[in-house]
């Protein structure tokens, strides 16, 4: 759903460390005020002006979820509200955890 790359060219995060220990699906999140989303045919590019990270939001639905996170009591509730199926939720939660690690979304 989301692939994180540093603009500076650093190596991507190894698979075994991709979990975000501080990401809580039951937590209230919002798009960071330091992030701009640029719509793309596949979804969007997210650029963080503070840490200069670039992330790809690989589906239009993920973009919708991220843009609407602040309207829901939790990340999990946002997924349900936007019609993310139970089968898809793990992938979307992993994408949100990656975005939290990159500081694209922040605990609100």
GIGI-V41767 format. One record per residue. RES is the residue in one small letter. PHI is phi in whole degrees, 0 to 359 (999 if undefined). Layout:
BEGIN
res->RES phi->PHI
res->RES phi->PHI
END
This chain:
BEGIN
res->x phi->999
res->x phi->227
res->x phi->240
res->x phi->264
res->x phi->224
res->x phi->274
res->x phi->299
res->x phi->289
res->x phi->93
res->x phi->300
res->x phi->295
res->x phi->295
res->x phi->293
res->x phi->299
res->x phi->305
res->x phi->289
res->x phi->246
res->x phi->286
res->x phi->293
res->x phi->249
res->x phi->299
res->x phi->266
res->x phi->281
res->x phi->238
res->x phi->304
res->x phi->271
res->x phi->275
res->x phi->267
res->x phi->235
res->x phi->210
res->x phi->297
res->x phi->299
res->x phi->293
res->x phi->270
res->x phi->246
res->x phi->245
res->x phi->256
res->x phi->245
res->x phi->300
res->x phi->222
res->x phi->303
res->x phi->276
res->x phi->159
res->x phi->193
res->x phi->258
res->x phi->245
res->x phi->239
res->x phi->262
res->x phi->288
res->x phi->278
res->x phi->260
res->x phi->63
res->x phi->274
res->x phi->239
res->x phi->232
res->x phi->254
res->x phi->262
res->x phi->275
res->x phi->220
res->x phi->301
res->x phi->295
res->x phi->297
res->x phi->299
res->x phi->299
res->x phi->298
res->x phi->297
res->x phi->295
res->x phi->257
res->x phi->308
res->x phi->296
res->x phi->274
res->x phi->239
res->x phi->293
res->x phi->203
res->x phi->298
res->x phi->300
res->x phi->295
res->x phi->297
res->x phi->299
res->x phi->298
res->x phi->296
res->x phi->263
res->x phi->81
res->x phi->290
res->x phi->289
res->x phi->302
res->x phi->296
res->x phi->272
res->x phi->300
res->x phi->300
res->x phi->296
res->x phi->290
res->x phi->295
res->x phi->296
res->x phi->296
res->x phi->294
res->x phi->296
res->x phi->296
res->x phi->293
res->x phi->293
res->x phi->299
res->x phi->277
res->x phi->65
res->x phi->284
res->x phi->244
res->x phi->229
res->x phi->293
res->x phi->255
END
